[in-house]
Amino acid sequence: MKVVALAMTGFLTFALLGCGPQADSSKSGKTTANSSDSATSSAGSVKPVMSEKEAGEYYERLVEPINSVHDNVQKAYYEGDVVALTESSELLAKNYDEAAVKIESAEWPDRAVKYAQKVAADFKNDADVYRQFSGAASMDELESMSVDASDGSATAALRKVLNLPEAPAGFLPFSSPGGEYTGTMPGSDYGNGRVVVKNDLGIVTYAVTPTITFLDSEGNSLGETYPQSSTPVQPGASISVDFLVSPDITGKIRHIKVTSVNWHRGSADSTNFYQAPVDGKLIDINQP
């Protein structure tokens, strides 16, 4: 799993880049991991090369502790919880360091060796990034940091050669479980509908603005709209947000999906502005 922390328009954005659950223990070159995560053969010092299946299972076990702590870092950032963020960052740095050592100590299949070596180097780099975060004493300090985190391409490549699925999305602060398109309004060529947006954070959010994407029958984007809710959204609560559709695309829409959300923390006019992706439920539109 990989995380990037970038200073963007006044706020820090954490993006999960792609570790995915890993395995536990590793070594540079090629190694096998047994059910006890020991990669050492029963013969003693010589470690056999892992099969691709063994290597994939091993990697998944390795990154699991990274992924779980990373979710805590993400959530703490979006909630503005400096204590939780810095303490989780310290643990995450430790997990990255430990995973890097295990990757370097494992015997990987030939096809995976160069990617595993780069992932180990990336993990060491990202451990340093999170150690920087762990030393911060305020959100302002965190957001002013300039860091050079890895881009996640090596982890994606390693997962590919080991026949693993894409890394899980990780923690997302909002979800969208559905909605509806009600068609054109009486006496108008505009279409309308609503989407449901759920606040999965532990704080009240303000000025919640979903990005609603309109898709044709082949999944191509026809456009977007950004309706803003004036209602503060309590922790764990959902709101219904109404939207309009331009007449030039009402007859072409076949699907609707919430793809991201913008919001403010503290108050609607706060400078604490955030944006995060959303994997909203695809809403099918049945129309001629």
Steps between C-alpha positions, in 0.01 A plus 500: 500500500631834425418841608576834358479815704498814292443862592219605267303824508547540869420151614682171516368222280574141589456261209514127525728387222499131515654266751209284577512243778846354504668209641737485779878465451724523197840503350683645206525255222264210531358313794220287612264562786348220697177512699683644800633788288852388553639477142770270634505146366505196723851435375629808678677790333395446137165650412313373195352740250131567559249408234290789370206375707711478817651841432158655449367357826817609678476855369134528597582403858788746507301808407197429717636689805602789276154529349314494830715772655489705182122511526540646850736768366255592224206526737696706754611741228149563372372546855781740593614275787869587530570264789350197328665592170850539641480190720366289213770643272768385743358147497463508123868594458593202717279268292655624176851442635418148615333410169801629304738276696278197442469571129877526471549171686260297285574298186261626235413338167731620221227705337428686824853568629557849357156618608539361851837674534346833393205452735741446790681823409167684473391370840821632659436837338140510618606402851707820505199699375280378783773559755490864391124506550532343845710794617237764418314683775222664295306464178666818370839338550388183324356689208814707455723193467655425165541126459612272220295182535519215251248491217372147552586375152739234630241355735246493216753318279585249772133424557454452126784249455377310808147485353352698788197728461539875519570633847194584710385861498556550871304736723271748323328774705175491300293237326198516269268200533255608229252753370254540215435686176141619480505618138416837350310749710145596400503794258880486464765320298726469804535166670527456874573247767677446830800317640560377855833592662613350831753657738729218618712730716472552874442876467232734363566605140380818329422621147510142373523509120493174305634473146224322306613346173257421217588202280375368168425137417871425445613660824633820341459822696242742364570762763492576870309713747595620849195573717582622850305410811440777753428243774785400734546123493539328836746212552363183340199684357379515140348784300308515174638751249283613208649562156399631157598367158554722195248446217777420250584173678175391668418256221848347496551417868495131593691504830574743785783470752646710783876507439630745763392731782621842616427623851611733780602412853403731788247717315363564151730799450804341660833494317524130592391381156533135395438284197499122474400238243179301545419161354129566474241241409421507127142620446344356187261712297222330307381730225438469127 
